[in-house]
């Protein structure tokens, strides 16, 4: 038997596996009445085994419709927490509890609570890329897909705190033309390290390519981009655009779906300062971990009832806004 304490300490199950992982995962999904949700930033083989693949907003919406006994989230911890908040009576599993998020880590509960206290009349809008505890301090959550619409759901004279991503916050502030938005100083380690100079050099080598970028990128990169959008919006744009080549300035996992949706089009990974364009946290989820998680139904996401109750409302408000 697997020792739960060891699993909690490691954050995942580790043992030798001698099976056909894809077929075994499919069999376990059926026998255990489970659903696998996967984010676009996952490895291609993980995306392909999932029942649903999407961005944060789409997966949150899908999570409210899942009726199976178990949900396995192939993504990072805050996403699995969001799923648990929306499905408190469902067993929600995350194949590796160490799959965190640099952006979520940049906004600690005590620090943010103190920050909020300095702006008592402000509504608190938090990006879904935050811990469950941070969501309990929020009036409403948002994703990159609907951040602008969420902010615009408040009257123009309502002061707002936007956290934790400073780049997305600045983009929203500029797009909505609001001067009464205070932005928390956090960032995603992947999007903040894309190199403008290297992207412009790549553009010179590929003058026929369009630059498409996620709004978590710094402003100079957004300025030179032909299109700015969430992962789902970027995929949709490549399907509608007449261009045949794209420089993709976001986590490279999204290119798998772009290639599946666009026969005859090519996609170039934007270069970064560190020489990598993938999220190490997202890539912690593997087929082996998916299999072992389903087999032993561990590790499980467990949240206090009061956290679920307080965090649920801002997430539901987010889901209601396109």
N, C-alpha and C positions, 0 to 999 in steps of 0.2 A: 504493500500500500504506500501511496505517496504521503509523506509527512507534510501537513499543511504549514507547519512552522518553517520548514525548509523552503517551501515554495514562497512564503511571505518574505523570507530573508533574501532569497535569490531574485524574486520578482517574476520568475518563470520556472517551468519544469524542464529539467535537462536529463535525458536518458537516451540510450542508443535506440534507434528506430530502424527496423528492417521491413518496411512495407512500401507499397505503392502509395505515396502520400496523397496524390490527387484523388485516386479512387477511394482510399480509406477515409478521407475527409468527407467525401460525398456520402459514403455509407453512414458515417457517424452523424452527419447532419440529418439524415432521414430517420435513423433509429432514435435519436435523441430529440427530435422535433426542434431543430435549431436553425437559426438564420445567421448568415455572415454578412455584415456590413463592412465595406472597405472604402477608404478615402482614395482620391485620385493620386495621392503621393506614394501609395504603396508600390512595392515591386510588382511587375507585370503578372507574374504567376499568382500572386495573392489577389490582385484585382480580378483575374480570370476565374478564380474559384469562388468568388463572392456571389451572393444572391443579388446584392445591390451595390453599385459603385457611384459615388457622388462627392460633392463638396460638402462643407459643414452644414449649410442650410438644408440642402436636399436630404442629407442623411438624418438630420434632426426631424424633418417632416416624415420621412420614411419610418423612423423609429416609432412614431406615434401610431402607425398602422400595423406594425408587426404583431402577430398573434401567437407566435411559437413560444415554447417553454423557455428557450434559451436564445440569447442574442450574443454572438461573438463579434466584438468590434476590432477590425483590423485597421488600426489607426493609433492615435496617441491618447494618453490618459484622460485629458479634459473632454475628449469626444465620447469616450466610454462613460464618463461621469454624466455627461449630458443625456446620454441614452438611458442611464439608470434613473435619473431624475424624472424623465418622461415615462419610464416604465418601472415604477418602484416595486411592483410585485413580480417582475420578470428577473430571472437570473441573467446578469450581464457579465460577460467574461472578456478579459483583455489578455492576449497571449503573453505580453511582457509588461509588467507594471513599471518597469524602468523606462518605458516609452513615454517620455515627458515632452516638454515643449519649452524652448528657450524664451518664447514670448510670454507664456503663462508664468514662467519662473521670474520674469522681470517685474511682476506685480504681486508682492506679498501682502497678505491680509492685513497685518498690523500697520504696515506702511501706507496702504491704500485707505484704510479707515481713518488714519490721521490726516491724509491728504483731503479726503472728503469733508472732514470737519472744518477745514479752512474755507470751504465754499458751501455754506449751509443752504443757500437758496438754489443750488444747481441740481438739475436732474442728472442721474448717473447712467450713462450709456456705456456698457462694456462689451467689447468684442467677445465672441463665444470662445475665443482662444484664451480662456482664463480658468482657474480652478473653481470648483463648486462653491467654495467659501467666498470667493470674490463675487460670484453671481448673487449671493445672498445680500450683498450690499448694493445691488443694482436696481434701477427702475425698469430697465429693459436691456436685453442683449441684442447683438446684431452680428451679422457675418459680413464679409467683404461684398457679398452679392446684394445685400439690402441696407448697408450702413447709411447711405445717403437718404434713403426713404425713411429709415428709422429716425434719423435726426430731424427730417422734415415733418415727421408726425407730431412734433412739438411746435407750438407757436414760435414765430421768429424772435419774439422777445424773451423766450425762456432760456436762461443760461444753462449750459451743459458741460458736464465733465465727460470726456471721452478717454477710455483706457482699454488696453494698455499700449497699443501700437501707435507710436508717434508719426510714422509715415502714413498709415491709413487715416489717422486722426487729422493730419494736416491736409490730406487729399479731400477728406469730407468737409473740413472747414472751408477750404477754398471752393469746392464744388457748390456748397450750399450758400456761400457768401455770408457766412455768419462770423461776426467778431466776438461773439459771446460764448465761444467754445474753449475750454481749458483742456489741454491734451497731456496725458501722462507720458512720461519719457521711457517707453519700452520699445523693443524691436525684435524682429525675427532674425535669428543668426544667419539664415539662408538668404533672405531677401535683402538684408542690409549689406551683404558682402558682394553683391553683383558690381562689376567694374564698368563704369560709364565709358572710360577710355577704350577698354577691350571690346565693349559692345559696338562702339563707333568704328573701331578697326574692322570688326567682323562685318559691319554694314558696308564698309568700303569694298570688301571682298565679295559681298553679296548685295549689290545695289538693288536687285529686284525683290529682296526680302522685306517683309513688314516686321517691325519690332512690336511685339505684343507683351504687355507687362502686367503683373499683379500690383494692386495699389499699396501693398506692403513695401514696395521698393521705394528708395529715396527719390525725392522730387526731380533731381536732374535726369534720372532715367525715365521717369514718367513724361517729362517734357519732350523727350526725343521719340517717344513711343507713338505708334500709329493707332494703337488701341489699348485701353486699360480696363481690366475686369477681373472678377474672381476666376477660380479655376474652371468652373462650369461655363462662365461667360466667355472665357478665352477659347474653350473647346468649341462653343457655339459659333463664335466669330470666325474661326478657321473654316468652318463648314460653309458659311455664307460668303466669305471673302473670295474675290476673283483671283487673289494672289495664289501662287503655287509654292511659295517659300516663306517661312516664318522664323524669326529669331525669337525664341521663347524665354522670357525673363521671369521665370518662377521655378519652383521645384521640378526637377526633370521627370518625376513620375507621371506627370500629366501628359507627357508626350505619347505614352502608350495608347491612351484613349484617342488622342488627336490622330495618330497613325491609323487606328482602327476605323475612325470615322471619315478619313480623307484619303481615298485612294488617289495616287498620282501627285500628292503634295509632299513637300519635305519640311522637316523641322530641325532647327539648329539650337542646341543648348547654349544659352547665354553664358559667357565666361564670368567667373567671380574672382575676387582678390585671392581667395584661398585655393582656387583651382578645383573647387567642387560645387556642384549645384544641387546636391541632394541632401535631404534631411536625415541625419544619422538616427534620429529618434524614430521616424517613420519606418526606416529600413530595419528596425529591430524585429519587426513582425515577419516571420518566415513560415513556409508551409509546415515545417517540422513543429514549430511552436503552435501553429493552428491545430494540427493533428493532436498533439498532447493536451492542449487546452480543452478540446472537445472530448477527448478520451476520459480525462480526469475531472472535467468541469471546474478547473482552476487555472489561473488565479481569478477570483471573483471580485467585482467592484461592489464595495459595501459603503454606504453613506448613512450618517445619522438621519433619523426621521425629520428633525427640525431643519436640517440643511436642505433636504429634498423639498420640504414644504416651502421654504423661503426662496429657493432658487428656481422653483418650477414656474412661478408667475412671470418673471422677466424672460424666461426662455419661451414660454407660450406666447407672450406678446411679440417676441421676435418672429416666431413661426407665422403669426397672423399677418405680417407685413411682407409684401413681395419684394 
